[in-house]
Amino acid sequence: MYINIISWRNFMSTEAVEKQLELETLKKYGMKWAVLLSLSYDLSHKNIDISPKIIRELRIARVMLESGCFSTCDISCTLDKIERELLKGATSLGRQYFDNWVNLLGRAIREELTPQDVKGLPFIRPVIHNCSFLQCLCEQDDSYETRFKQKLNTKKEHIYP
């Protein structure tokens, strides 16, 4: 019986370590997603066509990251597909432009980007402000249903996630 308890504790600690590693990986992918979103905005602003499929994939990647219902492998594949397509567009704007974005993507995966760095990326601030749809509504007095409906009615549609 004693051996089984020890084995169970080792299993639990291994499971906790795996969950921690997965969380850290999701954080890296979240940073990578933010850099890719910023790149898509910047390319669009520079009159480089962004495929609607890529915009849809960015939305899907965001849902995958936020939901926690997808494997890190699935998320990685989705982000890599987006990255390949966006970097194709970045090559048309010169080597330095391309290298700057590749450097940012590398820093995101190596966990060298902070949330403050991400906020400084081109066009990322409007995205941060558009995320208020999911803000906490607990402190208001009226019913949850009324507050939720108000939030739905004030949400604006945007081209990007």
C-alpha positions as CSV (number, residue, x, y, z in Angstrom):
1,M,0.0,0.0,0.0
2,Y,2.8,2.4,0.9
3,I,4.4,1.9,-2.6
4,N,1.1,2.8,-4.3
5,I,0.8,6.0,-2.4
6,I,4.4,7.0,-3.4
7,S,3.7,6.1,-7.0
8,W,0.4,8.2,-6.9
9,R,2.3,11.2,-5.5
10,N,5.0,10.9,-8.2
11,F,2.2,10.7,-10.8
12,M,0.5,13.8,-9.4
13,S,3.7,15.8,-9.4
14,T,4.5,14.7,-12.9
15,E,1.0,15.7,-14.0
16,A,1.5,19.1,-12.3
17,V,4.8,19.6,-14.0
18,E,3.3,18.7,-17.4
19,K,0.4,21.2,-16.8
20,Q,2.9,23.9,-15.9
21,L,4.9,23.3,-19.1
22,E,1.8,23.4,-21.2
23,L,0.8,26.7,-19.6
24,E,4.2,28.2,-20.3
25,T,3.9,26.9,-23.9
26,L,0.5,28.5,-24.2
27,K,1.9,31.8,-23.0
28,K,4.6,31.7,-25.7
29,Y,2.0,31.0,-28.3
30,G,-0.1,33.8,-27.0
31,M,2.8,36.2,-27.5
32,K,3.5,34.7,-30.9
33,W,-0.2,35.2,-31.8
34,A,0.0,38.9,-30.8
35,V,3.1,39.4,-32.9
36,L,1.4,37.7,-35.9
37,L,-1.7,39.8,-35.4
38,S,0.4,43.0,-35.3
39,L,2.3,41.8,-38.5
40,S,-1.0,41.3,-40.3
41,Y,-2.2,44.8,-39.4
42,D,1.1,46.3,-40.4
43,L,1.2,44.4,-43.8
44,S,-2.4,45.5,-44.4
45,H,-1.5,49.1,-43.6
46,K,1.3,48.9,-46.1
47,N,-1.1,47.7,-48.8
48,I,0.0,44.1,-48.8
49,D,-3.1,41.9,-49.3
50,I,-3.9,39.6,-46.4
51,S,-6.0,36.6,-47.4
52,P,-9.4,36.4,-45.6
53,K,-8.3,32.8,-44.8
54,I,-5.4,34.1,-42.8
55,I,-7.6,36.5,-40.9
56,R,-10.0,33.7,-40.1
57,E,-7.0,31.5,-39.0
58,L,-5.9,34.3,-36.6
59,R,-9.4,34.3,-35.1
60,I,-9.4,30.6,-34.8
61,A,-5.9,30.6,-33.2
62,R,-7.2,33.1,-30.6
63,V,-10.1,30.9,-29.7
64,M,-7.8,27.9,-29.5
65,L,-5.5,29.8,-27.1
66,E,-8.3,31.2,-25.0
67,S,-10.4,28.1,-24.7
68,G,-7.8,25.7,-23.4
69,C,-9.5,22.9,-25.3
70,F,-6.9,22.4,-27.9
71,S,-3.5,20.7,-27.7
72,T,-0.4,22.8,-28.0
73,C,0.5,20.8,-31.1
74,D,-2.7,22.0,-32.8
75,I,-2.1,25.6,-31.8
76,S,1.5,25.4,-33.0
77,C,0.4,24.1,-36.4
78,T,-2.2,26.8,-36.8
79,L,0.3,29.6,-35.8
80,D,3.0,28.2,-38.0
81,K,0.6,28.2,-41.0
82,I,-0.3,31.8,-40.3
83,E,3.4,32.7,-39.8
84,R,4.4,31.2,-43.2
85,E,1.8,33.2,-45.1
86,L,2.4,36.5,-43.4
87,L,6.2,36.2,-43.7
88,K,5.7,35.7,-47.5
89,G,4.1,39.1,-47.6
90,A,6.8,40.6,-45.4
91,T,9.5,39.5,-47.8
92,S,8.1,42.0,-50.4
93,L,8.9,44.9,-48.1
94,G,12.7,44.2,-47.9
95,R,15.2,42.2,-45.9
96,Q,15.3,44.5,-42.9
97,Y,11.5,44.6,-42.5
98,F,11.4,40.8,-42.8
99,D,14.3,40.3,-40.3
100,N,12.7,42.6,-37.7
101,W,9.5,40.5,-37.7
102,V,11.4,37.2,-37.6
103,N,13.4,38.5,-34.7
104,L,10.1,39.5,-32.8
105,L,8.6,36.1,-33.5
106,G,11.8,34.4,-32.2
107,R,11.8,36.5,-29.1
108,A,8.1,35.6,-28.5
109,I,8.9,31.9,-28.6
110,R,12.0,32.3,-26.4
111,E,9.9,34.1,-23.9
112,E,11.9,37.3,-24.3
113,L,8.9,39.5,-25.0
114,T,7.0,41.0,-22.1
115,P,3.4,42.2,-22.3
116,Q,4.8,45.7,-22.4
117,D,6.8,44.9,-25.5
118,V,3.7,43.5,-27.1
119,K,1.7,46.6,-26.3
120,G,4.4,48.6,-28.2
121,L,3.9,46.6,-31.4
122,P,2.3,48.5,-34.3
123,F,-1.5,48.4,-34.2
124,I,-1.7,46.2,-31.1
125,R,-3.2,48.8,-28.8
126,P,-6.6,48.8,-30.6
127,V,-6.8,45.0,-30.3
128,I,-6.2,45.3,-26.5
129,H,-9.0,47.8,-26.2
130,N,-11.4,45.6,-28.3
131,C,-11.0,42.8,-25.8
132,S,-13.2,44.6,-23.2
133,F,-16.1,42.4,-24.2
134,L,-14.8,39.7,-21.8
135,Q,-14.2,42.1,-18.9
136,C,-15.5,41.3,-15.4
137,L,-19.0,42.6,-14.7
138,C,-19.4,41.4,-11.1
139,E,-19.3,44.8,-9.5
140,Q,-22.3,46.3,-11.2
141,D,-25.7,46.2,-9.5
142,D,-28.1,45.0,-12.2
143,S,-28.6,41.4,-13.1
144,Y,-26.1,39.3,-15.0
145,E,-28.5,38.8,-17.9
146,T,-29.0,42.5,-18.3
147,R,-25.3,43.3,-18.2
148,F,-24.5,40.5,-20.6
149,K,-27.1,41.8,-23.1
150,Q,-25.7,45.3,-22.8
151,K,-22.2,44.0,-23.6
152,L,-23.5,42.1,-26.6
153,N,-25.3,45.2,-27.9
154,T,-22.2,47.4,-27.5
155,K,-19.8,45.0,-29.1
156,K,-18.6,46.3,-32.5
157,E,-17.6,44.0,-35.4
158,H,-14.0,44.4,-36.6
159,I,-12.2,42.8,-39.5
160,Y,-9.6,41.4,-37.2
161,P,-10.0,39.4,-34.0
